[in-house]
Amino acid sequence: MTEKASPLLPSLNDIGDEQLKKLANAKIYFGHQSVGYNIIDGLKDLMEQNNQLNLNIVETDNPEVLSKPGFIHSKVGQNSNPNSKADDFKDLMEKGFDNKTDIAFFKFCYVDINFDSNPQEIFRYYQNTLSALEENYPETTFVHVTMPLIAAPAGIKSTIKRIIKSFLGKPIYGYDDNIKRHEFNELMRRTYENRSPLFDLALIESIQPNGKQIEYTRNGKPFYQLYPDYTDDGGHLNKEGRKRIAEQLILFLAGLI
């Protein structure tokens, strides 16, 4: 593991109350699974600490709630089946969320790609789905989100296992899985960065509070890992991690309003 210098991420103190008020008056939809619930909890944590952040967070897939502003969220698809998440998101948009939402997005989970997945095929399906939605619903801003990562197992035993598996050419949990996720995320970055709104969740997960980035090298190529202090189980976000991601999401969305 190496640390790479990276700019310090901004904080809520860097934006004005007026932007937060505009965000609270927006209609936003977010589709997700378990890590998404972590982020929602992070948003609630932030609201407890900041009176100016006042989001109407509602869990539902009923488009009727969009008669008024809100941060609407619900589950989409099944874990380990990324195409089902794209399909569910598309169905929700077509069944009533469509142009009623100012901003709409969904995220994959880290379990949606592992060492034997084909990132190119998954991305192609995602891109085709989102391209159709963007064409059909031009009044909605669609946000693209990179796939979350996991933290590599730590400790001497894990290190020994990693060395042995590497020597034998076997997949290494936490390394080879993240390589595939990194490949998918690179496709997202190359396609959407500086062209469409892209929330780089994976990048933020890898940046420590001091601004240094957690990076691993395998076969001569660098890739990111989830900063271990942001998780208690290696993948889901703990209180520190969820607040970190939620804060950056708020800043990102406020910049779109």
C-alpha positions as CSV (number, residue, x, y, z in Angstrom):
1,M,0.0,0.0,0.0
2,T,1.2,3.5,-0.8
3,E,0.0,7.0,-0.1
4,K,-0.3,9.5,-2.9
5,A,-0.6,13.3,-2.3
6,S,-4.1,14.5,-3.2
7,P,-5.8,17.9,-2.6
8,L,-7.8,18.2,0.6
9,L,-11.5,17.7,-0.1
10,P,-13.8,20.7,0.5
11,S,-16.3,20.9,3.4
12,L,-19.7,22.3,4.0
13,N,-18.1,25.4,5.4
14,D,-16.9,26.2,1.9
15,I,-20.4,26.8,0.6
16,G,-23.1,29.4,1.6
17,D,-26.4,28.9,3.2
18,E,-28.2,30.1,0.0
19,Q,-26.8,27.1,-1.9
20,L,-28.0,24.7,0.8
21,K,-31.5,26.3,0.7
22,K,-31.6,25.8,-3.1
23,L,-30.6,22.2,-2.6
24,A,-33.4,21.7,-0.1
25,N,-35.9,23.0,-2.6
26,A,-34.8,20.5,-5.3
27,K,-36.4,17.2,-6.3
28,I,-33.8,14.5,-6.2
29,Y,-34.0,10.8,-6.7
30,F,-31.3,8.3,-5.5
31,G,-31.5,4.5,-6.2
32,H,-29.2,2.2,-4.2
33,Q,-28.7,-0.8,-2.0
34,S,-26.8,-1.1,1.3
35,V,-23.9,1.3,0.9
36,G,-26.6,3.8,-0.2
37,Y,-28.3,3.4,3.2
38,N,-24.9,4.3,4.7
39,I,-24.8,7.5,2.7
40,I,-28.4,8.3,3.7
41,D,-27.4,7.9,7.3
42,G,-24.5,10.2,6.7
43,L,-26.8,12.8,5.3
44,K,-28.9,12.6,8.5
45,D,-25.8,12.9,10.6
46,L,-24.9,16.1,8.8
47,M,-28.3,17.5,9.2
48,E,-28.1,17.0,13.0
49,Q,-24.9,19.1,13.0
50,N,-25.9,21.8,10.5
51,N,-29.2,23.6,10.9
52,Q,-28.9,25.1,7.4
53,L,-28.9,21.7,5.8
54,N,-32.6,20.7,5.8
55,L,-33.3,17.9,3.3
56,N,-36.7,16.2,3.2
57,I,-35.4,12.7,3.0
58,V,-38.1,10.2,2.1
59,E,-37.7,6.5,1.3
60,T,-40.2,5.5,-1.4
61,D,-40.5,4.6,-5.1
62,N,-43.9,6.4,-5.4
63,P,-43.5,9.4,-7.8
64,E,-46.4,11.2,-6.2
65,V,-44.0,12.4,-3.5
66,L,-42.4,14.6,-6.1
67,S,-45.3,17.0,-5.9
68,K,-43.0,18.8,-3.4
69,P,-39.2,19.1,-3.0
70,G,-37.4,16.1,-1.4
71,F,-34.4,13.8,-1.4
72,I,-36.2,10.7,-2.5
73,H,-34.4,7.3,-2.3
74,S,-35.2,3.6,-2.6
75,K,-33.7,0.3,-3.4
76,V,-33.1,-0.7,-7.0
77,G,-32.3,-4.1,-8.4
78,Q,-30.5,-7.0,-6.7
79,N,-27.0,-7.1,-5.4
80,S,-24.5,-9.0,-7.6
81,N,-26.8,-8.3,-10.6
82,P,-25.8,-4.8,-11.9
83,N,-28.0,-4.9,-14.9
84,S,-31.1,-5.3,-12.7
85,K,-30.2,-2.0,-11.0
86,A,-30.0,-0.2,-14.3
87,D,-33.3,-1.8,-15.4
88,D,-35.1,-0.8,-12.1
89,F,-33.8,2.7,-12.3
90,K,-35.0,3.0,-15.9
91,D,-38.5,1.6,-14.9
92,L,-38.8,4.1,-12.1
93,M,-38.0,7.0,-14.4
94,E,-40.5,5.7,-17.0
95,K,-43.3,5.1,-14.4
96,G,-43.4,8.6,-13.1
97,F,-40.1,10.0,-11.9
98,D,-39.0,11.1,-15.4
99,N,-39.0,14.9,-15.8
100,K,-40.4,15.5,-12.4
101,T,-37.0,15.1,-10.9
102,D,-34.4,17.9,-11.0
103,I,-31.6,15.3,-10.4
104,A,-31.7,11.5,-10.6
105,F,-29.0,8.9,-10.1
106,F,-28.3,5.4,-8.8
107,K,-25.2,3.7,-7.7
108,F,-23.8,0.2,-8.0
109,C,-22.5,-1.7,-4.9
110,Y,-19.1,-3.2,-4.6
111,V,-20.6,-6.7,-4.8
112,D,-21.8,-6.0,-8.3
113,I,-18.3,-6.6,-9.7
114,N,-15.7,-9.1,-8.6
115,F,-12.5,-10.6,-10.1
116,D,-14.3,-12.7,-12.7
117,S,-16.7,-9.9,-13.9
118,N,-16.6,-8.2,-17.3
119,P,-16.5,-4.5,-16.5
120,Q,-16.8,-3.6,-20.2
121,E,-20.0,-5.4,-20.7
122,I,-21.5,-4.0,-17.4
123,F,-20.5,-0.5,-18.4
124,R,-21.9,-0.9,-22.0
125,Y,-25.3,-1.9,-20.5
126,Y,-25.2,1.0,-18.1
127,Q,-24.2,3.5,-20.8
128,N,-26.9,2.4,-23.2
129,T,-29.5,2.6,-20.4
130,L,-28.5,6.1,-19.3
131,S,-28.1,7.4,-22.8
132,A,-31.7,6.5,-23.5
133,L,-32.9,8.2,-20.3
134,E,-30.9,11.3,-21.0
135,E,-32.5,11.6,-24.4
136,N,-36.0,10.9,-23.3
137,Y,-36.0,13.1,-20.2
138,P,-33.9,16.2,-21.0
139,E,-35.3,18.2,-18.1
140,T,-33.7,15.9,-15.6
141,T,-30.0,16.0,-14.8
142,F,-28.7,12.5,-14.6
143,V,-25.6,12.0,-12.4
144,H,-23.1,9.2,-12.9
145,V,-21.5,7.5,-9.9
146,T,-18.4,5.4,-9.8
147,M,-18.6,2.1,-8.0
148,P,-17.6,1.9,-4.4
149,L,-14.5,-0.1,-3.3
150,I,-13.5,-2.3,-0.4
151,A,-10.5,-2.1,1.9
152,A,-7.8,-4.7,1.5
153,P,-7.6,-7.1,4.5
154,A,-4.9,-6.1,6.9
155,G,-2.5,-8.0,9.2
156,I,0.3,-10.5,8.9
157,K,-1.8,-13.5,8.0
158,S,-3.6,-11.6,5.2
159,T,-0.2,-10.4,3.9
160,I,1.2,-14.0,3.8
161,K,-2.0,-15.3,2.0
162,R,-1.7,-12.4,-0.5
163,I,1.9,-13.3,-1.3
164,I,1.2,-17.0,-1.7
165,K,-1.9,-16.4,-3.9
166,S,0.1,-13.9,-6.0
167,F,2.8,-16.5,-6.5
168,L,0.3,-19.2,-7.4
169,G,-1.6,-16.8,-9.8
170,K,-4.8,-17.1,-7.8
171,P,-7.3,-14.2,-7.3
172,I,-6.6,-12.1,-4.2
173,Y,-9.7,-10.9,-2.3
174,G,-9.7,-7.2,-1.9
175,Y,-7.1,-6.7,-4.6
176,D,-8.3,-8.4,-7.8
177,D,-11.9,-7.5,-7.1
178,N,-11.0,-3.9,-6.8
179,I,-8.9,-4.0,-10.0
180,K,-12.1,-5.0,-11.8
181,R,-14.0,-2.2,-10.1
182,H,-11.2,0.2,-11.0
183,E,-11.5,-0.8,-14.6
184,F,-15.2,-0.1,-14.5
185,N,-14.6,3.3,-12.8
186,E,-12.0,4.2,-15.4
187,L,-14.6,3.7,-18.1
188,M,-17.0,5.9,-16.2
189,R,-14.3,8.6,-15.9
190,R,-13.2,8.5,-19.5
191,T,-16.8,8.6,-20.7
192,Y,-18.4,11.2,-18.4
193,E,-15.7,13.3,-16.7
194,N,-15.9,16.9,-17.9
195,R,-18.8,16.0,-20.1
196,S,-21.6,15.0,-17.7
197,P,-22.0,15.2,-13.9
198,L,-19.8,12.5,-12.4
199,F,-19.7,11.9,-8.6
200,D,-16.5,10.0,-8.1
201,L,-17.5,8.0,-5.0
202,A,-14.5,5.6,-5.4
203,L,-12.0,8.4,-5.5
204,I,-13.5,10.0,-2.3
205,E,-13.5,6.6,-0.5
206,S,-9.7,6.4,-1.1
207,I,-8.8,9.8,0.2
208,Q,-7.9,10.2,3.9
209,P,-8.9,13.2,5.9
210,N,-5.3,14.5,5.5
211,G,-5.7,14.5,1.8
212,K,-3.5,11.5,1.1
213,Q,-4.9,8.8,-1.2
214,I,-4.7,5.1,-0.5
215,E,-3.3,3.4,-3.6
216,Y,-2.1,-0.1,-4.4
217,T,0.0,-1.3,-7.4
218,R,-0.6,-4.7,-9.0
219,N,1.1,-5.8,-12.2
220,G,2.6,-2.4,-12.4
221,K,-0.7,-0.5,-12.4
222,P,-2.1,1.6,-9.6
223,F,-5.7,1.3,-8.3
224,Y,-7.6,2.6,-5.4
225,Q,-8.7,1.1,-2.1
226,L,-11.3,2.1,0.4
227,Y,-9.5,3.9,3.3
228,P,-9.7,1.3,6.2
229,D,-10.8,3.9,8.8
230,Y,-14.0,4.5,6.8
231,T,-15.3,1.0,7.3
232,D,-15.7,-1.6,10.1
233,D,-16.3,-4.6,7.8
234,G,-14.2,-3.8,4.8
235,G,-16.9,-2.6,2.6
236,H,-19.8,-0.8,4.2
237,L,-19.3,2.7,5.5
238,N,-19.0,3.4,9.2
239,K,-20.0,6.7,10.9
240,E,-16.8,8.4,9.8
241,G,-17.0,7.1,6.3
242,R,-20.6,7.8,5.7
243,K,-20.4,11.4,6.8
244,R,-17.3,11.9,4.6
245,I,-19.1,10.6,1.5
246,A,-22.4,12.3,2.4
247,E,-20.7,15.7,2.8
248,Q,-19.0,15.4,-0.6
249,L,-22.3,14.4,-2.2
250,I,-24.1,17.4,-0.7
251,L,-21.3,19.7,-2.1
252,F,-21.5,18.0,-5.5
253,L,-25.3,18.2,-5.8
254,A,-25.4,21.8,-4.5
255,G,-23.0,22.6,-7.4
256,L,-25.6,21.3,-9.9
257,I,-28.5,23.3,-8.6
